[in-house]
Amino acid sequence: MLFDTTSLNEPQGGASHWLKIASVIVGAILLIPIGLFIAFWAYSLIIYVPSKIIDFHPREFRARADRRFFFTVGTDLKNSGEIDIDAPTLLKGKFGNFLVSPDETKIALIANGHLWVIGRDGNSVRDVAPVDTIYREPKPMGQSFFRDDHFQWTRDSNSLYLIKDEYYLANGSQLYSDKGELWRYDLNKGKLELVLKPFRGYECFFGLKGIYFSVPTKEGDLKLQYFDGNQVSDVGPVGAFAIPLDQLQRGFVDIPFFSFSTVDFNRSNLAEKSVKLKADGNSVQSLSIDGKPFLSFTEGNGFKGHFYCSDIQKSLFLPGSRYLTLDAYCKNFEGALLLDTQSGAYKALPKNTRVLLTSNTITHPTFRVSCGGMMDW
């Protein structure tokens, strides 16, 4: 008896046919984002207009500041009265947060996963402690570490305060940590000493006789506290925007001391000399200092819209306030410039140059004490 095998093969042929169709559909779906990306990329190239510096003519000149300062060039830490690539290298590494000592002879600096204290002449290099960040993911639960941020110099530049912590399961960031401890590194003794445990603040500032810090309440507000060496007490009302200095202590008027972050320093440093970037109605942006124009930039256009290639967020004056750094990402120049505000001349700085300067409540006495600690006005 003969069997007709055609009917037996039909399901298999049909399945293969639909499999081919499905493959084509899936391939088309996968090609859609690739096609869109290519289209967006082509569109951005068509509409892209670079921003550039108008009448760009840099020239070399010597720029000596009023006093010495720390700076980095790539992986080299240096100290000099000018940005000199040939100045002696004090430390090599990948650098992070920093704080210059009040007497400006030392710097506390994160490099290669450690907190270092380094003298400006290279004759004093201290490896204070290995450090880590509270924002590490995933957290190695139970592991203790010193934080890589919010360390503070004392007024006399002889001690450095830092926070020890421990990774634990917390709601969000452990900025105000239940495991926090306040430690002091004494440069004369060359060792770390425990100051206060527990310490739930994320930074501190100093009075004439004790230490101030801010902590959260159960309700989610902030309050200022004070440690006199023996006990902790509350200062001012919860949520206070500003606490007058004569209300910090009973029996005497305290004089706070605090070193501001580099972000605060840059903002106040530029505001003092009225450094501004302002665009006119003709698609030109101009840099002015104390009302005097310096550089101008054409308007660019890209996929995200119109832009200018200048950036003053990291700009600062070298000591003496004559020379200003300026970052630029322009068609005719990309890097950092140094401007002479007296002559109007400017020159390119060595690639990956970063000037390390710090202000404090002595050099920048415009501040307020609040429930959140020390604030820059």
C-alpha positions as CSV (number, residue, x, y, z in Angstrom):
1,M,0.0,0.0,0.0
2,L,1.4,3.4,-0.9
3,F,1.1,6.5,1.3
4,D,0.9,10.1,0.1
5,T,3.7,11.8,2.1
6,T,2.8,15.3,0.9
7,S,0.4,15.9,3.7
8,L,2.9,14.8,6.3
9,N,5.5,17.3,5.1
10,E,3.1,20.3,5.0
11,P,3.3,21.1,8.8
12,Q,7.0,21.0,8.7
13,G,7.2,23.3,5.6
14,G,4.6,25.6,7.2
15,A,6.6,25.9,10.4
16,S,9.8,26.7,8.5
17,H,7.9,29.3,6.5
18,W,6.6,31.1,9.6
19,L,10.0,30.8,11.3
20,K,11.5,32.7,8.3
21,I,8.9,35.3,8.6
22,A,9.4,35.7,12.3
23,S,13.2,36.0,11.8
24,V,12.6,38.8,9.2
25,I,10.3,40.6,11.6
26,V,12.8,40.3,14.6
27,G,15.6,41.4,12.4
28,A,13.6,44.4,11.2
29,I,12.8,45.3,14.8
30,L,16.5,45.1,15.8
31,L,17.5,47.3,12.9
32,I,15.0,50.1,13.8
33,P,17.1,51.5,16.7
34,I,20.3,51.1,14.6
35,G,18.6,53.0,11.8
36,L,17.4,55.7,14.2
37,F,20.8,56.0,15.7
38,I,22.4,56.5,12.2
39,A,19.7,59.0,11.3
40,F,20.2,61.0,14.5
41,W,24.0,60.8,14.0
42,A,23.6,62.0,10.4
43,Y,21.2,64.8,11.5
44,S,23.5,66.0,14.2
45,L,26.4,66.2,11.7
46,I,24.2,68.2,9.3
47,I,23.1,70.7,11.9
48,Y,26.3,70.8,13.9
49,V,28.0,74.2,14.1
50,P,31.1,74.4,16.4
51,S,31.6,77.2,18.9
52,K,35.0,78.9,18.7
53,I,37.0,81.7,20.3
54,I,36.9,84.9,18.2
55,D,40.2,86.4,17.1
56,F,42.1,83.7,19.0
57,H,45.8,84.7,19.4
58,P,47.5,83.1,22.5
59,R,51.0,84.0,23.3
60,E,53.6,83.0,25.9
61,F,54.3,85.1,29.0
62,R,55.5,84.5,32.5
63,A,52.7,84.5,35.1
64,R,54.0,84.6,38.7
65,A,51.5,84.7,41.5
66,D,51.9,86.6,44.7
67,R,52.8,83.4,46.6
68,R,53.3,79.7,46.1
69,F,50.4,77.3,45.5
70,F,49.8,73.6,44.8
71,F,48.8,72.4,41.4
72,T,48.7,69.1,39.4
73,V,49.8,68.5,35.8
74,G,48.4,65.1,34.8
75,T,49.6,62.6,37.5
76,D,52.1,65.0,39.1
77,L,51.6,67.1,42.2
78,K,53.7,70.3,42.3
79,N,54.1,73.5,44.2
80,S,55.5,76.8,42.9
81,G,54.8,80.5,42.4
82,E,53.7,79.8,38.9
83,I,52.3,76.9,36.8
84,D,55.6,75.4,35.8
85,I,55.7,71.9,34.3
86,D,59.3,71.6,35.3
87,A,58.7,72.3,39.0
88,P,59.6,69.4,41.3
89,T,57.0,66.6,41.5
90,L,55.9,66.0,45.1
91,L,53.7,63.0,44.5
92,K,52.5,61.0,41.5
93,G,49.1,59.5,41.3
94,K,45.4,59.7,40.4
95,F,44.2,62.6,42.5
96,G,40.8,63.3,44.1
97,N,39.5,65.6,46.8
98,F,42.0,68.0,48.5
99,L,42.2,70.6,51.2
100,V,45.1,73.1,51.5
101,S,46.2,73.8,55.1
102,P,45.4,77.3,56.5
103,D,49.1,78.2,56.5
104,E,49.3,77.0,52.8
105,T,52.5,75.0,53.5
106,K,50.7,71.6,53.3
107,I,48.0,69.9,51.4
108,A,45.7,67.0,52.4
109,L,45.0,65.1,49.2
110,I,43.3,61.9,48.0
111,A,45.6,59.9,45.7
112,N,45.7,56.3,44.8
113,G,43.1,55.3,47.3
114,H,44.9,57.0,50.3
115,L,44.7,60.2,52.2
116,W,48.1,62.0,52.1
117,V,49.5,65.0,53.8
118,I,52.3,66.6,51.7
119,G,54.5,69.6,52.5
120,R,55.1,72.1,49.7
121,D,58.9,71.5,49.7
122,G,58.5,67.7,49.4
123,N,60.2,67.1,52.7
124,S,57.1,65.8,54.5
125,V,54.9,63.1,52.9
126,R,52.5,61.3,55.2
127,D,50.3,58.4,54.3
128,V,47.4,59.1,56.7
129,A,45.1,56.2,55.9
130,P,43.5,54.2,53.1
131,V,40.1,55.7,52.1
132,D,36.9,54.8,50.3
133,T,33.6,56.4,49.3
134,I,30.2,56.2,50.9
135,Y,28.8,55.9,47.4
136,R,30.5,52.6,46.6
137,E,28.3,50.0,45.0
138,P,27.9,47.2,45.9
139,K,28.7,48.0,49.5
140,P,31.0,45.5,51.2
141,M,28.8,45.2,54.3
142,G,30.6,45.4,57.6
143,Q,33.9,46.7,56.2
144,S,35.2,49.8,58.0
145,F,36.9,52.6,56.1
146,F,38.0,56.3,56.3
147,R,36.0,58.6,54.1
148,D,37.6,60.2,51.1
149,D,35.8,63.5,51.5
150,H,34.9,66.3,54.1
151,F,38.2,66.1,56.0
152,Q,39.1,69.3,57.8
153,W,42.3,71.2,58.9
154,T,42.5,72.8,62.3
155,R,43.2,76.5,62.5
156,D,46.9,76.0,63.4
157,S,47.5,73.5,60.5
158,N,48.8,70.9,63.0
159,S,45.9,68.5,62.9
160,L,43.6,67.0,60.3
161,Y,40.1,65.6,61.2
162,L,38.6,62.8,59.2
163,I,35.6,60.5,59.5
164,K,35.8,56.7,59.9
165,D,32.7,54.7,58.8
166,E,31.4,51.2,58.2
167,Y,29.3,50.0,55.3
168,Y,25.9,48.9,56.4
169,L,22.4,48.6,54.9
170,A,21.0,52.1,55.0
171,N,18.1,53.9,53.3
172,G,19.9,55.8,50.6
173,S,23.3,57.4,51.2
174,Q,24.9,56.9,54.6
175,L,26.1,60.5,54.6
176,Y,24.8,60.9,58.2
177,S,26.1,57.5,59.3
178,D,25.0,55.5,62.3
179,K,28.5,54.0,62.2
180,G,30.4,57.2,61.9
181,E,33.4,58.1,64.1
182,L,35.4,61.3,64.2
183,W,39.2,60.9,64.2
184,R,42.2,63.3,64.3
185,Y,45.6,62.9,62.6
186,D,48.1,64.8,64.7
187,L,51.1,65.8,62.5
188,N,53.4,66.2,65.4
189,K,52.6,62.7,66.8
190,G,52.2,61.2,63.3
191,K,49.3,59.0,64.3
192,L,45.5,58.8,64.2
193,E,43.4,59.2,67.4
194,L,39.7,58.7,68.1
195,V,37.9,61.9,69.0
196,L,34.2,61.1,69.1
197,K,32.1,57.9,68.7
198,P,29.4,57.8,67.5
199,F,29.6,60.8,65.1
200,R,26.6,61.2,62.8
201,G,27.8,64.3,61.0
202,Y,29.3,64.4,57.6
203,E,31.7,67.2,58.4
204,C,32.7,69.5,61.2
205,F,34.0,73.0,62.0
206,F,35.9,74.3,65.0
207,G,35.3,76.7,67.7
208,L,37.9,78.1,70.1
209,K,37.3,75.3,72.6
210,G,35.3,72.6,70.8
211,I,33.8,71.1,67.6
212,Y,30.5,71.8,65.9
213,F,28.7,69.4,63.6
214,S,25.2,68.9,62.1
215,V,23.0,65.8,62.6
216,P,19.6,64.7,61.5
217,T,16.6,64.4,63.8
218,K,14.0,61.6,63.8
219,E,11.6,63.9,61.9
220,G,14.1,64.5,59.1
221,D,15.2,68.0,60.1
222,L,18.8,69.0,60.9
223,K,20.2,70.4,64.2
224,L,23.6,71.7,65.2
225,Q,25.6,70.1,68.0
226,Y,28.7,70.9,69.9
227,F,31.3,68.6,71.4
228,D,33.4,70.3,74.2
229,G,35.7,67.3,74.7
230,N,33.5,65.7,77.3
231,Q,29.9,65.8,76.2
232,V,27.7,66.7,73.2
233,S,25.0,69.4,73.4
234,D,22.5,71.0,71.0
235,V,23.1,74.5,69.6
236,G,20.4,76.7,68.4
237,P,16.9,75.7,67.2
238,V,16.2,72.7,64.9
239,G,16.1,73.8,61.3
240,A,17.7,77.2,62.0
241,F,18.7,79.0,58.8
242,A,21.3,81.2,60.6
243,I,22.6,81.1,64.2
244,P,24.3,84.3,65.3
245,L,27.8,83.8,66.5
246,D,27.1,85.3,69.9
247,Q,24.4,82.6,70.4
248,L,26.7,79.7,69.7
249,Q,28.0,79.6,73.3
250,R,27.1,80.9,76.8
251,G,29.7,83.0,78.5
252,F,31.9,83.8,75.5
253,V,31.6,84.7,71.8
254,D,33.0,81.8,69.8
255,I,35.1,82.3,66.6
256,P,34.4,79.5,64.2
257,F,37.0,78.1,61.8
258,F,36.2,76.1,58.7
259,S,37.9,75.4,55.3
260,F,35.5,75.6,52.4
261,S,35.3,73.1,49.5
262,T,36.8,73.8,46.1
263,V,33.3,74.4,44.8
264,D,32.6,77.1,47.4
265,F,36.1,78.6,46.7
266,N,35.6,78.8,43.0
267,R,32.2,80.5,43.4
268,S,33.3,83.1,45.9
269,N,36.7,83.6,44.1
270,L,34.9,84.6,40.9
271,A,32.2,86.7,42.5
272,E,34.8,88.9,44.2
273,K,36.2,90.0,40.8
274,S,32.8,89.9,39.1
275,V,33.8,87.3,36.5
276,K,30.9,86.9,34.0
277,L,30.0,85.1,30.8
278,K,27.2,86.9,29.0
279,A,25.7,86.4,25.5
280,D,24.5,89.3,23.4
281,G,21.8,89.4,20.8
282,N,24.2,88.6,18.0
283,S,25.0,85.0,19.0
284,V,28.3,86.1,20.7
285,Q,29.2,85.4,24.3
286,S,31.8,87.6,26.1
287,L,33.9,87.0,29.1
288,S,34.2,90.1,31.3
289,I,36.1,90.8,34.6
290,D,35.1,93.7,36.7
291,G,33.2,95.0,33.6
292,K,36.2,94.8,31.3
293,P,35.8,92.5,28.2
294,F,38.4,89.9,27.5
295,L,37.5,86.9,25.3
296,S,34.5,86.4,23.0
297,F,33.0,83.1,21.7
298,T,30.7,82.3,18.8
299,E,27.5,80.4,19.3
300,G,27.5,76.7,18.4
301,N,24.6,74.4,17.5
302,G,24.3,70.7,18.2
303,F,21.8,68.0,18.7
304,K,21.0,69.3,22.2
305,G,20.6,72.9,21.0
306,H,22.7,76.1,21.0
307,F,25.8,76.2,23.1
308,Y,29.1,78.1,23.8
309,C,32.4,76.4,24.3
310,S,33.5,78.4,27.4
311,D,33.2,77.2,31.0
312,I,33.9,79.1,34.2
313,Q,32.7,76.6,36.7
314,K,36.2,75.5,37.5
315,S,37.8,78.9,36.8
316,L,39.8,80.6,39.6
317,F,42.4,83.3,40.2
318,L,45.9,82.4,41.2
319,P,47.1,84.0,44.4
320,G,47.1,87.8,43.9
321,S,44.0,87.8,41.7
322,R,45.9,88.8,38.5
323,Y,45.8,85.6,36.6
324,L,42.6,83.7,35.8
325,T,42.2,80.1,34.6
326,L,39.5,79.3,32.0
327,D,38.4,76.0,30.5
328,A,37.4,76.0,26.9
329,Y,36.1,73.3,24.5
330,C,36.2,75.1,21.3
331,K,36.9,74.4,17.6
332,N,40.1,76.3,17.7
333,F,41.2,75.4,21.2
334,E,40.4,72.7,23.8
335,G,42.0,72.8,27.2
336,A,42.7,75.4,29.9
337,L,43.8,79.0,29.3
338,L,45.5,81.4,31.7
339,L,44.5,85.0,31.3
340,D,46.5,88.1,32.4
341,T,43.7,90.5,33.6
342,Q,46.1,93.4,33.5
343,S,47.5,93.1,29.9
344,G,44.7,91.1,28.4
345,A,47.1,88.4,27.1
346,Y,46.3,84.7,27.5
347,K,48.2,81.4,26.9
348,A,47.5,77.7,26.9
349,L,48.2,75.8,30.1
350,P,49.8,72.3,30.1
351,K,47.3,69.6,29.4
352,N,45.3,68.4,32.4
353,T,46.4,71.2,34.7
354,R,44.5,71.7,37.9
355,V,45.2,74.5,40.4
356,L,44.5,73.5,44.0
357,L,43.5,76.4,46.2
358,T,41.4,76.6,49.4
359,S,39.5,79.4,51.2
360,N,38.5,79.4,54.8
361,T,36.6,81.6,57.3
362,I,39.7,83.8,57.8
363,T,40.4,84.5,54.1
364,H,36.7,84.5,53.2
365,P,34.9,85.8,56.3
366,T,31.5,85.9,54.6
367,F,29.7,82.9,56.0
368,R,26.8,81.8,58.2
369,V,26.3,79.1,60.8
370,S,23.1,77.1,60.3
371,C,21.5,73.9,61.4
372,G,23.3,72.2,58.6
373,G,26.7,73.5,59.7
374,M,29.0,76.0,58.1
375,M,27.6,77.7,55.0
376,D,29.1,80.1,52.4
377,W,26.9,83.1,51.8
